[in-house]
């Protein structure tokens, strides 16, 4: 077959050769760490040599339990570069999920941040911990720990040659893996081959993706333990872009300081983090001339949030992806013919998740298996397929059938399609509420409730009902102690003005906060449990 | 293996679904033909159905002998879409090369423009012509012809269903093929698989490629019989861009009218065509507000030509590719750090062929097999590899060894590398002149001679010399009858000011025109023949 394999190391070596002085900047607890691609590649080569020396071989899996920093960045390239596979473990998962993931992946090594040692000690059973050949602590020294055997990262790579002869790899080798956050059942692994990451990275570079080139400075607000931090280490290197790694638990001030001081042009994050960033910018009346654009994903995005960024001259891209499909599959860039639309009409388009990127195929299928009309009202499940979208789960042959149809990924996301082909996310399939034979969207109810002046956040669930099958119930966090009848009444008015009568939740329950999943979404399973146990 | 195949039909169906009204516009002999992606897909589906109905099957090869127009565009998708392969035949090749190509490819069918019937009748031997199962004439009617059996394109597709269920194809199926122009020996075929075309198209979309999105209108100045017209039908559809097809033998006025009337934003062509376009714009003092950028490839580009475009507000991208590597592998976009350089320094960078696109690997190797230093002076052969660069010739196992080293394509192009990593094309390997043990670049001499006020074009060849091995001789076309000693003297002065003494050609030979190859380059083999036969 003519043509060369699609692997990720050429992205890195392009940056090394043609942008050697461009920086990778990390916010650590006490300082800013910075080095160049040239220096990064020397250390990545040392890591590759060290791995090989230590007997790590092709297809071995090494876990990472770590935030966004330069050592994690080095693992992203060094491990797949020798033909092995890294896989990230979300430290915010419940202990039992972490234990499950480490066992499921059959990790040979685990790379771990010093601050997460206690968490992992707690999460792993003695048996699982003892199956790990080596724990590599990614700090300058090793705190006391029961994990064993343990070595620090600098000792691991120190002394090894700073050049490594990258082998020609099969593009279908798995390079990395990420586990779904597993709100129902145990997390499932999604393997990303070199080719999938290559394809997704190229698509991210295109103008209908993030539109990245060597003039960009990229700061990912997505953790490196989640969907490869949107693959930004890869497409950032491919473009020769400067990269900013946000370190552990950044707050809005940290994000904004990095944007200011490192001249960030592009970022991406979940809406909650974006909200923190724009609030900080507004409160401090800041001007961020370098900051051109931000992408929000994973969740619904309000017009208000988009408008606040755009008022600051920061372009907002709403995009959609998922662990199974890598982070960017659709994006809501307005089409050229919308250029002269007025702002509200454009904003409405931007709140949607948009159209597929070049290379992705989509269809929206209703319960009868037919594609839905593009009327902005009929809804169905979004199916996607493409070179960076998985066609199977790791180690779960029995669960593939429910999630895939042929090579199509059944996303579980329910969308409408408007006449220009823009998808609008209505709900996750499993959170749709069926009441008296009619569907109610929990997500649309949440959006409506959250648009109330005194509501901070809301979670709507369906609860069993003898007469109607299911009825909606809303859990609400308010910004003050104004709970109760007064707010419920105005919410009822608001909802009945916007939706059919039967959409109005039977109960409005006021709480101080809502449970969250490990990826920062509202944990609806936990809300259902709480409701049952009342 | 998780992940879906990389094939080209999803590019088309994305345009069909999300940009159904965007146009494909063709300049024909007597009018402008226009239709939408939606209509194009209906006809492409008809073609696919017709091919299948007629018994064309996977891996069958169908030749095209045709200029840039909508029917050729339909073949680009319809033929690979069913798993067969189209391959283009350059009508400007000598008859014996055309005969060779048709035999080598074992064409089952040939699609042919009415205006090229006579040419093909002449080129094909009776035996070869009779091996073709069907000639499809791409006009509204069939002129008298000896080719047999013959059918017209509209009759072929007419009546077939306008929907076709595109099969899932293996991405490694060959989708198309292009033959090298074969200045030495017979043309060699280079097959492009779906995956190679997918990869190249995605790279073309990126900002470091052409940077294409749905706001673009693309007019390729590269023939569809040459390297897939730079793959523009594919990446244009992928982006949802409007496309303009220039028809047969466009002159500068045709190009410029299309740019004006169709609001073209992006074009690409060889420097000769670009020169015609800019001259026409200047002479007629035209303003082309839509026309943002033009890419020049395949040849050396003068600072003067770049400046003339930029004076009109049209950005110039100099890029490099070849039949074996698809058209875009490197590009000369200035890096951000060059933003504040003065214009001459920037222009100097832009005349180079630049740095590799994301996804491409390069090295520059001297005769000892070592990579050359980045000093702007040492030169070596450019090696490239990447997902859209071939690793073998079609049907020529014996010739692979000379052209490939492992998976690296030895391009035969000699370049220097400056300290920022920009490649500068010095010469084709085979045109370098070795004189007294030292190398002389025929291309640099040509550039120097062409910068003389009265010189239009020049071709420098090496001729055998008893004492020095080889000596340079220059063939020159002047803009008036001022030939002879006066110009030769000033050229000698100019050359000796710029290069070592021994670079000055032994002879300056004035001619009315220079022979050209089928792809519009100076035919140096023919110059060598002429010199020998003097």
Interface residues (C-beta under 8 A of the other chain):
Chain A: X1 X2 X3 X4 X5 X6 X10 X11 X13 X14 X17 X18 X19 X168 X172 X190 X191 X192 X193 X195 X196 X198 X199 X201 X202 X203 X205 X206 X207 X208 X211 X212 X213 X214 X215 X235 X238 X239 X240 X335 X336 X355 X356 X358 X359 X360 X361 X385 X386 X387 X388 X389 X390 X391 X392 X407 X420 X421
Chain B: X1 X2 X3 X4 X5 X6 X10 X11 X13 X14 X17 X18 X19 X168 X172 X190 X191 X192 X193 X195 X196 X198 X199 X201 X202 X203 X205 X206 X207 X208 X211 X212 X213 X214 X215 X235 X238 X239 X240 X333 X335 X336 X355 X356 X358 X359 X360 X361 X385 X386 X387 X388 X389 X390 X391 X392 X407 X420 X421
